[in-house]
Amino acid sequence: MTNQSNFLTFSKPFIDAAKNVFETMVFTKLDPQKPMVKTDSVSKGDISAVLGLNGEVEVDGEQKPYKAMLVISWPYDTYFKVASAMLMDTFTEYNDEIADVGGEICNMIMGNAKRDLATQGYTSNMAIPSMIEGSNHQIKYPAGTTVILIPIKSAHGDMYIELCYSQA
């Protein structure tokens, strides 16, 4: 399998997991748009949840290491609506009470995707999610990875999934 086809196989569980998590925890359907290669490190949203992943995958009968990262990014308004739906309260500004909502969502998506990746032969070690807040913040992607940006529409507003992957 080529690195590009591996990336397509690798990314599908994340989209499926995001749809599932948002339907069950945030009570909205996601409508992923056309993916594109991201060429800079500036986040599309104002609040980002970042979670690293690494492990091994079997390719042509041989175990190969891979590294990846999942970033979910929201404009402020969308994040407030998502946090409000998930916590069943109303939030209109970023504060300590909702600071970890994105990380929890990212963690749930990664957990679901990790289970599906295991059925494709991936072993996975995931990090603890971290949150970055502020307009035009930078994301530090692992060296040598290609970043795919997937814009997503929902009833709560637009959001973005950025997924990078590289295989040795």
Helices and strands as residue ranges (DSSP letters): H 3-25, E 30-32, E 36-37, E 47-59, E 62-74, H 76-87, H 101-118, E 122-126, E 130-133, E 146-154, E 159-167
